[in-house]
């Protein structure tokens, strides 16, 4: 279902189109791809993430999207023959389409916009200096479905601040998940610095507020504390219906 309609079909001109994608599902993860009716995959040119433009476009053949994640992409339908179909879906888009496009006539006016080699991003995407300073260890505490969440042995309380940061500071957070979950920070953005000790994946680019974590996997993230001025338990561990918290 897309924009409230099941398996919609939209006729488009055979030019590049900008699509703003949001996974609004409560708990379902998707891997999106665009496939023509003759089996060819179209590139998904990502130009933006959750909180703005990328420093440069990134082209994907498929794009994993976790609940609440957002992507800004461009698809060139000029590669489709007139009246051809193109499905965007999960898994094999041809077999499980979420939305379809039908390429119409060529563009009514010529497309003159050049392909950008770089996009202007916000200033706070500059390279991070140092390791972010001393860390705070948050111990693991197992919980079962339906149990009340606790933080450092205390029940969740949005009025209580457990960890404070300096206004304007940039910190490095290391996140680990026990279940496949879209980890999100409230009222601030972050950059993914590494995954499981390796470099970020192509779709990690840009300023984000949600990152997909699989069980046992680790992410090293740099929250932009300049947005909020303080990191509290309500920032990083808000109870979520996606984990029955």
C-alpha angles and dihedrals in degrees: 000000000000123000089347095307125107114234095342123194121212126188114223138182115255094257138094114295128195115224126190108207127199126177099218094172115122097227111352124109120207138197106207127203135163116230127178121225089256091057102260119138119226120214118253103217106202115207100162144028135198096306108025150311125337123241087245136359118272121202120215133183089204133010126208112216123191124199110291093011116132131201132185109211141169123216121192107219089178086089090066123087116238114285090010119141128232124191126202112198149125126287103352102005091206090059100037108027120181096182134004133205128200116209111230131185122330117277115297088221129028119265107236102166109117121229105261117236091199138014126214111248131186117282095246091070088080117129114285114245118215129348098297097261131268117348136225116227114221109196122228115251118183119224134180128230110283094019121128113259118241131192116206088344094307127108116254112274120175089200093060123082114208101175127027128199131194117262107260094016123136116214135188114228124192112209127195127182132207092194135029100274140155099238110208137183120215122231096356141072132226143188124233107236101179145350120221091336094311133094122288117273119252093259091054091075123122136021110320140180097191131048128180113236124190123204113289093003121127132215127191110210136179112214116206098235090181087082097059106014092216136052114212137170089265089058098059107018107040110158111256135200086220090070098031090248 
